Amino acid sequence: MSADSGSGGAEARGGKRVQEYRSDAITVRFDPTLCIHSGRCVQGLGAVFDVRRRPWVDVNGAMPDEIAEQVRRCPSGALSFDLREGEQRTPGGEPR
């Protein structure tokens, strides 16, 4: 299981890259141009989302379903996920 800090991610608006963090079960994507810094990710699942750590997302810090549920709470849509056994979903849980 590995995490990618985003060096190979797709370019987002404003020249910032979408960051990808992967495990065998889930991929979490973060688009820094959409983030409004509400802190819901950090407050809700600090073992996975910790801005003091590099990389700041540890997809091995909780069960994939727990991570997916927390990503769905992102109010800006900056976080999204793809479960290995399912289809990619937006933070609201809608298929992309």
Backbone atoms as SQL, in Angstrom:
CREATE TABLE atoms (id INTEGER PRIMARY KEY, chain TEXT, resi INTEGER, resn TEXT, atom TEXT, x REAL, y REAL, z REAL);
INSERT INTO atoms VALUES
  (1, 'A', 1, 'MET', 'N', 0.841, -1.171, 0.000),
  (2, 'A', 1, 'MET', 'CA', 0.000, 0.000, 0.000),
  (3, 'A', 1, 'MET', 'C', 0.886, 1.234, 0.000),
  (4, 'A', 2, 'SER', 'N', 0.513, 2.188, -0.838),
  (5, 'A', 2, 'SER', 'CA', 1.355, 3.371, -0.939),
  (6, 'A', 2, 'SER', 'C', 0.496, 4.613, -1.081),
  (7, 'A', 3, 'ALA', 'N', 1.102, 5.721, -0.795),
  (8, 'A', 3, 'ALA', 'CA', 0.428, 7.006, -0.954),
  (9, 'A', 3, 'ALA', 'C', 1.223, 7.824, -1.949),
  (10, 'A', 4, 'ASP', 'N', 0.536, 8.514, -2.811),
  (11, 'A', 4, 'ASP', 'CA', 1.152, 9.397, -3.782),
  (12, 'A', 4, 'ASP', 'C', 0.854, 10.818, -3.341),
  (13, 'A', 5, 'SER', 'N', 1.879, 11.608, -3.132),
  (14, 'A', 5, 'SER', 'CA', 1.682, 12.960, -2.613),
  (15, 'A', 5, 'SER', 'C', 1.146, 13.925, -3.653),
  (16, 'A', 6, 'GLY', 'N', 0.911, 13.460, -4.843),
  (17, 'A', 6, 'GLY', 'CA', 0.301, 14.315, -5.837),
  (18, 'A', 6, 'GLY', 'C', 1.230, 14.746, -6.951),
  (19, 'A', 7, 'SER', 'N', 2.466, 14.307, -6.930),
  (20, 'A', 7, 'SER', 'CA', 3.402, 14.754, -7.946),
  (21, 'A', 7, 'SER', 'C', 2.972, 14.308, -9.339),
  (22, 'A', 8, 'GLY', 'N', 2.206, 13.233, -9.426),
  (23, 'A', 8, 'GLY', 'CA', 1.746, 12.766, -10.720),
  (24, 'A', 8, 'GLY', 'C', 0.281, 13.034, -10.945),
  (25, 'A', 9, 'GLY', 'N', -0.325, 13.835, -10.107),
  (26, 'A', 9, 'GLY', 'CA', -1.760, 14.093, -10.208),
  (27, 'A', 9, 'GLY', 'C', -2.100, 14.996, -11.374),
  (28, 'A', 10, 'ALA', 'N', -3.361, 15.013, -11.713),
  (29, 'A', 10, 'ALA', 'CA', -3.842, 15.884, -12.785),
  (30, 'A', 10, 'ALA', 'C', -3.775, 17.334, -12.328),
  (31, 'A', 11, 'GLU', 'N', -3.515, 18.223, -13.260),
  (32, 'A', 11, 'GLU', 'CA', -3.429, 19.633, -12.901),
  (33, 'A', 11, 'GLU', 'C', -4.815, 20.207, -12.639),
  (34, 'A', 12, 'ALA', 'N', -4.952, 20.884, -11.528),
  (35, 'A', 12, 'ALA', 'CA', -6.206, 21.540, -11.164),
  (36, 'A', 12, 'ALA', 'C', -6.152, 22.989, -11.631),
  (37, 'A', 13, 'ARG', 'N', -7.234, 23.696, -11.428),
  (38, 'A', 13, 'ARG', 'CA', -7.265, 25.124, -11.764),
  (39, 'A', 13, 'ARG', 'C', -6.203, 25.860, -10.949),
  (40, 'A', 14, 'GLY', 'N', -5.682, 26.928, -11.515),
  (41, 'A', 14, 'GLY', 'CA', -4.701, 27.734, -10.807),
  (42, 'A', 14, 'GLY', 'C', -3.315, 27.122, -10.777),
  (43, 'A', 15, 'GLY', 'N', -3.074, 26.072, -11.552),
  (44, 'A', 15, 'GLY', 'CA', -1.760, 25.456, -11.614),
  (45, 'A', 15, 'GLY', 'C', -1.453, 24.489, -10.488),
  (46, 'A', 16, 'LYS', 'N', -2.346, 24.363, -9.509),
  (47, 'A', 16, 'LYS', 'CA', -2.129, 23.412, -8.425),
  (48, 'A', 16, 'LYS', 'C', -2.598, 22.028, -8.883),
  (49, 'A', 17, 'ARG', 'N', -1.937, 21.012, -8.402),
  (50, 'A', 17, 'ARG', 'CA', -2.257, 19.652, -8.814),
  (51, 'A', 17, 'ARG', 'C', -3.231, 18.977, -7.859),
  (52, 'A', 18, 'VAL', 'N', -4.099, 18.171, -8.436),
  (53, 'A', 18, 'VAL', 'CA', -4.960, 17.313, -7.634),
  (54, 'A', 18, 'VAL', 'C', -4.058, 16.241, -7.032),
  (55, 'A', 19, 'GLN', 'N', -4.134, 16.086, -5.733),
  (56, 'A', 19, 'GLN', 'CA', -3.297, 15.128, -5.026),
  (57, 'A', 19, 'GLN', 'C', -4.059, 13.808, -4.883),
  (58, 'A', 20, 'GLU', 'N', -3.349, 12.694, -5.055),
  (59, 'A', 20, 'GLU', 'CA', -3.939, 11.369, -4.932),
  (60, 'A', 20, 'GLU', 'C', -3.215, 10.579, -3.866),
  (61, 'A', 21, 'TYR', 'N', -4.001, 9.903, -3.045),
  (62, 'A', 21, 'TYR', 'CA', -3.461, 9.065, -1.970),
  (63, 'A', 21, 'TYR', 'C', -4.115, 7.701, -2.114),
  (64, 'A', 22, 'ARG', 'N', -3.312, 6.646, -2.267),
  (65, 'A', 22, 'ARG', 'CA', -3.838, 5.329, -2.616),
  (66, 'A', 22, 'ARG', 'C', -3.468, 4.243, -1.612),
  (67, 'A', 23, 'SER', 'N', -4.404, 3.326, -1.442),
  (68, 'A', 23, 'SER', 'CA', -4.129, 2.054, -0.777),
  (69, 'A', 23, 'SER', 'C', -4.691, 0.981, -1.701),
  (70, 'A', 24, 'ASP', 'N', -4.632, -0.266, -1.277),
  (71, 'A', 24, 'ASP', 'CA', -5.197, -1.339, -2.083),
  (72, 'A', 24, 'ASP', 'C', -6.714, -1.233, -2.184),
  (73, 'A', 25, 'ALA', 'N', -7.355, -0.554, -1.232),
  (74, 'A', 25, 'ALA', 'CA', -8.809, -0.533, -1.159),
  (75, 'A', 25, 'ALA', 'C', -9.455, 0.788, -1.561),
  (76, 'A', 26, 'ILE', 'N', -8.728, 1.914, -1.430),
  (77, 'A', 26, 'ILE', 'CA', -9.340, 3.223, -1.676),
  (78, 'A', 26, 'ILE', 'C', -8.308, 4.196, -2.228),
  (79, 'A', 27, 'THR', 'N', -8.781, 5.087, -3.068),
  (80, 'A', 27, 'THR', 'CA', -7.985, 6.232, -3.526),
  (81, 'A', 27, 'THR', 'C', -8.731, 7.486, -3.113),
  (82, 'A', 28, 'VAL', 'N', -8.033, 8.384, -2.434),
  (83, 'A', 28, 'VAL', 'CA', -8.607, 9.676, -2.043),
  (84, 'A', 28, 'VAL', 'C', -7.932, 10.742, -2.888),
  (85, 'A', 29, 'ARG', 'N', -8.745, 11.629, -3.445),
  (86, 'A', 29, 'ARG', 'CA', -8.224, 12.742, -4.235),
  (87, 'A', 29, 'ARG', 'C', -8.554, 14.052, -3.530),
  (88, 'A', 30, 'PHE', 'N', -7.610, 14.992, -3.605),
  (89, 'A', 30, 'PHE', 'CA', -7.781, 16.307, -2.998),
  (90, 'A', 30, 'PHE', 'C', -7.474, 17.361, -4.044),
  (91, 'A', 31, 'ASP', 'N', -8.449, 18.232, -4.326),
  (92, 'A', 31, 'ASP', 'CA', -8.272, 19.344, -5.252),
  (93, 'A', 31, 'ASP', 'C', -8.096, 20.614, -4.418),
  (94, 'A', 32, 'PRO', 'N', -6.865, 21.099, -4.275),
  (95, 'A', 32, 'PRO', 'CA', -6.607, 22.254, -3.410),
  (96, 'A', 32, 'PRO', 'C', -7.295, 23.531, -3.867),
  (97, 'A', 33, 'THR', 'N', -7.676, 23.614, -5.123),
  (98, 'A', 33, 'THR', 'CA', -8.339, 24.828, -5.600),
  (99, 'A', 33, 'THR', 'C', -9.792, 24.899, -5.151),
  (100, 'A', 34, 'LEU', 'N', -10.363, 23.801, -4.710),
  (101, 'A', 34, 'LEU', 'CA', -11.753, 23.786, -4.237),
  (102, 'A', 34, 'LEU', 'C', -11.869, 23.887, -2.722),
  (103, 'A', 35, 'CYS', 'N', -10.795, 23.603, -2.012),
  (104, 'A', 35, 'CYS', 'CA', -10.834, 23.528, -0.549),
  (105, 'A', 35, 'CYS', 'C', -11.158, 24.892, 0.076),
  (106, 'A', 36, 'ILE', 'N', -12.110, 24.898, 1.021),
  (107, 'A', 36, 'ILE', 'CA', -12.470, 26.119, 1.748),
  (108, 'A', 36, 'ILE', 'C', -11.947, 26.074, 3.188),
  (109, 'A', 37, 'HIS', 'N', -11.157, 25.076, 3.512),
  (110, 'A', 37, 'HIS', 'CA', -10.499, 24.935, 4.811),
  (111, 'A', 37, 'HIS', 'C', -11.482, 24.920, 5.978),
  (112, 'A', 38, 'SER', 'N', -12.578, 24.184, 5.813),
  (113, 'A', 38, 'SER', 'CA', -13.566, 24.066, 6.888),
  (114, 'A', 38, 'SER', 'C', -13.045, 23.202, 8.036),
  (115, 'A', 39, 'GLY', 'N', -12.105, 22.311, 7.738),
  (116, 'A', 39, 'GLY', 'CA', -11.535, 21.448, 8.768),
  (117, 'A', 39, 'GLY', 'C', -12.352, 20.214, 9.082),
  (118, 'A', 40, 'ARG', 'N', -13.424, 19.973, 8.354),
  (119, 'A', 40, 'ARG', 'CA', -14.255, 18.800, 8.653),
  (120, 'A', 40, 'ARG', 'C', -13.493, 17.496, 8.498),
  (121, 'A', 41, 'CYS', 'N', -12.623, 17.412, 7.529),
  (122, 'A', 41, 'CYS', 'CA', -11.864, 16.174, 7.329),
  (123, 'A', 41, 'CYS', 'C', -10.975, 15.894, 8.540),
  (124, 'A', 42, 'VAL', 'N', -10.247, 16.907, 8.982),
  (125, 'A', 42, 'VAL', 'CA', -9.313, 16.765, 10.106),
  (126, 'A', 42, 'VAL', 'C', -10.055, 16.509, 11.413),
  (127, 'A', 43, 'GLN', 'N', -11.128, 17.253, 11.642),
  (128, 'A', 43, 'GLN', 'CA', -11.894, 17.112, 12.879),
  (129, 'A', 43, 'GLN', 'C', -12.603, 15.763, 12.956),
  (130, 'A', 44, 'GLY', 'N', -13.011, 15.238, 11.814),
  (131, 'A', 44, 'GLY', 'CA', -13.789, 14.012, 11.812),
  (132, 'A', 44, 'GLY', 'C', -12.968, 12.742, 11.786),
  (133, 'A', 45, 'LEU', 'N', -11.774, 12.782, 11.209),
  (134, 'A', 45, 'LEU', 'CA', -10.966, 11.563, 11.085),
  (135, 'A', 45, 'LEU', 'C', -9.488, 11.946, 11.097),
  (136, 'A', 46, 'GLY', 'N', -9.028, 12.376, 12.259),
  (137, 'A', 46, 'GLY', 'CA', -7.660, 12.870, 12.418),
  (138, 'A', 46, 'GLY', 'C', -6.579, 11.849, 12.146),
  (139, 'A', 47, 'ALA', 'N', -6.895, 10.563, 12.257),
  (140, 'A', 47, 'ALA', 'CA', -5.899, 9.529, 11.964),
  (141, 'A', 47, 'ALA', 'C', -5.603, 9.449, 10.468),
  (142, 'A', 48, 'VAL', 'N', -6.519, 9.924, 9.659),
  (143, 'A', 48, 'VAL', 'CA', -6.340, 9.901, 8.205),
  (144, 'A', 48, 'VAL', 'C', -5.921, 11.276, 7.691),
  (145, 'A', 49, 'PHE', 'N', -6.599, 12.325, 8.154),
  (146, 'A', 49, 'PHE', 'CA', -6.355, 13.683, 7.669),
  (147, 'A', 49, 'PHE', 'C', -5.649, 14.492, 8.754),
  (148, 'A', 50, 'ASP', 'N', -4.380, 14.838, 8.503),
  (149, 'A', 50, 'ASP', 'CA', -3.582, 15.585, 9.479),
  (150, 'A', 50, 'ASP', 'C', -2.681, 16.550, 8.718),
  (151, 'A', 51, 'VAL', 'N', -3.019, 17.825, 8.741),
  (152, 'A', 51, 'VAL', 'CA', -2.273, 18.820, 7.966),
  (153, 'A', 51, 'VAL', 'C', -0.855, 19.051, 8.481),
  (154, 'A', 52, 'ARG', 'N', -0.537, 18.558, 9.664),
  (155, 'A', 52, 'ARG', 'CA', 0.827, 18.700, 10.205),
  (156, 'A', 52, 'ARG', 'C', 1.752, 17.593, 9.696),
  (157, 'A', 53, 'ARG', 'N', 1.186, 16.580, 9.067),
  (158, 'A', 53, 'ARG', 'CA', 1.953, 15.421, 8.594),
  (159, 'A', 53, 'ARG', 'C', 2.122, 15.525, 7.072),
  (160, 'A', 54, 'ARG', 'N', 3.202, 14.973, 6.572),
  (161, 'A', 54, 'ARG', 'CA', 3.425, 14.871, 5.133),
  (162, 'A', 54, 'ARG', 'C', 3.668, 13.414, 4.784),
  (163, 'A', 55, 'PRO', 'N', 2.924, 12.831, 3.878),
  (164, 'A', 55, 'PRO', 'CA', 1.744, 13.421, 3.268),
  (165, 'A', 55, 'PRO', 'C', 0.622, 13.585, 4.296),
  (166, 'A', 56, 'TRP', 'N', -0.254, 14.535, 4.070),
  (167, 'A', 56, 'TRP', 'CA', -1.274, 14.890, 5.058),
  (168, 'A', 56, 'TRP', 'C', -2.453, 13.924, 5.080),
  (169, 'A', 57, 'VAL', 'N', -2.559, 13.046, 4.062),
  (170, 'A', 57, 'VAL', 'CA', -3.616, 12.037, 4.024),
  (171, 'A', 57, 'VAL', 'C', -2.965, 10.663, 4.139),
  (172, 'A', 58, 'ASP', 'N', -3.391, 9.887, 5.148),
  (173, 'A', 58, 'ASP', 'CA', -2.913, 8.522, 5.347),
  (174, 'A', 58, 'ASP', 'C', -4.088, 7.576, 5.138),
  (175, 'A', 59, 'VAL', 'N', -4.202, 7.017, 3.946),
  (176, 'A', 59, 'VAL', 'CA', -5.339, 6.162, 3.616),
  (177, 'A', 59, 'VAL', 'C', -5.312, 4.825, 4.355),
  (178, 'A', 60, 'ASN', 'N', -4.253, 4.575, 5.094),
  (179, 'A', 60, 'ASN', 'CA', -4.179, 3.370, 5.918),
  (180, 'A', 60, 'ASN', 'C', -4.554, 3.654, 7.374),
  (181, 'A', 61, 'GLY', 'N', -4.983, 4.891, 7.654),
  (182, 'A', 61, 'GLY', 'CA', -5.288, 5.296, 9.023),
  (183, 'A', 61, 'GLY', 'C', -6.667, 4.903, 9.516),
  (184, 'A', 62, 'ALA', 'N', -7.516, 4.359, 8.639),
  (185, 'A', 62, 'ALA', 'CA', -8.862, 3.939, 9.018),
  (186, 'A', 62, 'ALA', 'C', -9.370, 2.978, 7.950),
  (187, 'A', 63, 'MET', 'N', -10.510, 2.382, 8.218),
  (188, 'A', 63, 'MET', 'CA', -11.125, 1.477, 7.251),
  (189, 'A', 63, 'MET', 'C', -11.601, 2.283, 6.039),
  (190, 'A', 64, 'PRO', 'N', -11.531, 1.709, 4.840),
  (191, 'A', 64, 'PRO', 'CA', -11.947, 2.429, 3.637),
  (192, 'A', 64, 'PRO', 'C', -13.360, 3.009, 3.720),
  (193, 'A', 65, 'ASP', 'N', -14.301, 2.278, 4.289),
  (194, 'A', 65, 'ASP', 'CA', -15.667, 2.795, 4.401),
  (195, 'A', 65, 'ASP', 'C', -15.734, 4.015, 5.315),
  (196, 'A', 66, 'GLU', 'N', -14.914, 4.032, 6.373),
  (197, 'A', 66, 'GLU', 'CA', -14.873, 5.190, 7.269),
  (198, 'A', 66, 'GLU', 'C', -14.301, 6.412, 6.545),
  (199, 'A', 67, 'ILE', 'N', -13.260, 6.172, 5.758),
  (200, 'A', 67, 'ILE', 'CA', -12.651, 7.260, 4.992),
  (201, 'A', 67, 'ILE', 'C', -13.656, 7.802, 3.978),
  (202, 'A', 68, 'ALA', 'N', -14.325, 6.914, 3.279),
  (203, 'A', 68, 'ALA', 'CA', -15.319, 7.331, 2.290),
  (204, 'A', 68, 'ALA', 'C', -16.422, 8.160, 2.938),
  (205, 'A', 69, 'GLU', 'N', -16.883, 7.741, 4.098),
  (206, 'A', 69, 'GLU', 'CA', -17.936, 8.477, 4.795),
  (207, 'A', 69, 'GLU', 'C', -17.458, 9.877, 5.178),
  (208, 'A', 70, 'GLN', 'N', -16.216, 9.990, 5.625),
  (209, 'A', 70, 'GLN', 'CA', -15.686, 11.308, 5.993),
  (210, 'A', 70, 'GLN', 'C', -15.508, 12.188, 4.760),
  (211, 'A', 71, 'VAL', 'N', -15.030, 11.625, 3.676),
  (212, 'A', 71, 'VAL', 'CA', -14.859, 12.391, 2.437),
  (213, 'A', 71, 'VAL', 'C', -16.207, 12.938, 1.972),
  (214, 'A', 72, 'ARG', 'N', -17.259, 12.170, 2.138),
  (215, 'A', 72, 'ARG', 'CA', -18.603, 12.635, 1.750),
  (216, 'A', 72, 'ARG', 'C', -19.025, 13.891, 2.525),
  (217, 'A', 73, 'ARG', 'N', -18.431, 14.125, 3.674),
  (218, 'A', 73, 'ARG', 'CA', -18.773, 15.290, 4.502),
  (219, 'A', 73, 'ARG', 'C', -18.062, 16.564, 4.071),
  (220, 'A', 74, 'CYS', 'N', -17.150, 16.472, 3.124),
  (221, 'A', 74, 'CYS', 'CA', -16.407, 17.644, 2.662),
  (222, 'A', 74, 'CYS', 'C', -17.381, 18.621, 2.016),
  (223, 'A', 75, 'PRO', 'N', -17.530, 19.826, 2.579),
  (224, 'A', 75, 'PRO', 'CA', -18.538, 20.759, 2.074),
  (225, 'A', 75, 'PRO', 'C', -18.199, 21.404, 0.728),
  (226, 'A', 76, 'SER', 'N', -16.927, 21.415, 0.357),
  (227, 'A', 76, 'SER', 'CA', -16.521, 22.115, -0.866),
  (228, 'A', 76, 'SER', 'C', -16.407, 21.194, -2.078),
  (229, 'A', 77, 'GLY', 'N', -16.328, 19.889, -1.833),
  (230, 'A', 77, 'GLY', 'CA', -16.090, 18.963, -2.934),
  (231, 'A', 77, 'GLY', 'C', -14.619, 18.807, -3.263),
  (232, 'A', 78, 'ALA', 'N', -13.743, 19.343, -2.423),
  (233, 'A', 78, 'ALA', 'CA', -12.301, 19.235, -2.665),
  (234, 'A', 78, 'ALA', 'C', -11.808, 17.804, -2.519),
  (235, 'A', 79, 'LEU', 'N', -12.493, 17.013, -1.710),
  (236, 'A', 79, 'LEU', 'CA', -12.129, 15.609, -1.519),
  (237, 'A', 79, 'LEU', 'C', -13.091, 14.718, -2.294),
  (238, 'A', 80, 'SER', 'N', -12.553, 13.700, -2.920),
  (239, 'A', 80, 'SER', 'CA', -13.363, 12.662, -3.559),
  (240, 'A', 80, 'SER', 'C', -12.650, 11.341, -3.335),
  (241, 'A', 81, 'PHE', 'N', -13.327, 10.251, -3.653),
  (242, 'A', 81, 'PHE', 'CA', -12.722, 8.944, -3.419),
  (243, 'A', 81, 'PHE', 'C', -13.165, 7.947, -4.469),
  (244, 'A', 82, 'ASP', 'N', -12.411, 6.871, -4.542),
  (245, 'A', 82, 'ASP', 'CA', -12.721, 5.753, -5.428),
  (246, 'A', 82, 'ASP', 'C', -12.429, 4.490, -4.625),
  (247, 'A', 83, 'LEU', 'N', -13.467, 3.716, -4.339),
  (248, 'A', 83, 'LEU', 'CA', -13.278, 2.439, -3.667),
  (249, 'A', 83, 'LEU', 'C', -12.926, 1.390, -4.715),
  (250, 'A', 84, 'ARG', 'N', -12.010, 0.531, -4.413),
  (251, 'A', 84, 'ARG', 'CA', -11.543, -0.464, -5.375),
  (252, 'A', 84, 'ARG', 'C', -12.681, -1.315, -5.913),
  (253, 'A', 85, 'GLU', 'N', -13.590, -1.728, -5.028),
  (254, 'A', 85, 'GLU', 'CA', -14.659, -2.613, -5.464),
  (255, 'A', 85, 'GLU', 'C', -15.876, -1.864, -5.981),
  (256, 'A', 86, 'GLY', 'N', -15.830, -0.536, -5.983),
  (257, 'A', 86, 'GLY', 'CA', -16.985, 0.243, -6.428),
  (258, 'A', 86, 'GLY', 'C', -16.593, 1.300, -7.433),
  (259, 'A', 87, 'GLU', 'N', -17.524, 2.129, -7.777),
  (260, 'A', 87, 'GLU', 'CA', -17.261, 3.194, -8.721),
  (261, 'A', 87, 'GLU', 'C', -16.873, 4.473, -7.990),
  (262, 'A', 88, 'GLN', 'N', -16.216, 5.369, -8.704),
  (263, 'A', 88, 'GLN', 'CA', -15.811, 6.636, -8.107),
  (264, 'A', 88, 'GLN', 'C', -17.048, 7.432, -7.742),
  (265, 'A', 89, 'ARG', 'N', -16.981, 8.093, -6.595),
  (266, 'A', 89, 'ARG', 'CA', -18.119, 8.875, -6.128),
  (267, 'A', 89, 'ARG', 'C', -17.676, 10.263, -5.716),
  (268, 'A', 90, 'THR', 'N', -18.582, 11.189, -5.841),
  (269, 'A', 90, 'THR', 'CA', -18.351, 12.556, -5.390),
  (270, 'A', 90, 'THR', 'C', -18.577, 12.601, -3.894),
  (271, 'A', 91, 'PRO', 'N', -18.264, 13.706, -3.223),
  (272, 'A', 91, 'PRO', 'CA', -18.479, 13.789, -1.782),
  (273, 'A', 91, 'PRO', 'C', -19.929, 13.532, -1.357),
  (274, 'A', 92, 'GLY', 'N', -20.901, 13.820, -2.193),
  (275, 'A', 92, 'GLY', 'CA', -22.298, 13.579, -1.858),
  (276, 'A', 92, 'GLY', 'C', -22.714, 12.130, -2.069),
  (277, 'A', 93, 'GLY', 'N', -21.796, 11.300, -2.568),
  (278, 'A', 93, 'GLY', 'CA', -22.098, 9.899, -2.775),
  (279, 'A', 93, 'GLY', 'C', -22.657, 9.585, -4.146),
  (280, 'A', 94, 'GLU', 'N', -22.758, 10.599, -5.008),
  (281, 'A', 94, 'GLU', 'CA', -23.288, 10.382, -6.354),
  (282, 'A', 94, 'GLU', 'C', -22.190, 9.799, -7.253),
  (283, 'A', 95, 'PRO', 'N', -22.544, 8.824, -8.100),
  (284, 'A', 95, 'PRO', 'CA', -21.538, 8.315, -9.058),
  (285, 'A', 95, 'PRO', 'C', -21.071, 9.411, -9.982),
  (286, 'A', 96, 'ARG', 'N', -19.783, 9.371, -10.358),
  (287, 'A', 96, 'ARG', 'CA', -19.245, 10.351, -11.315),
  (288, 'A', 96, 'ARG', 'C', -19.442, 9.840, -12.715);
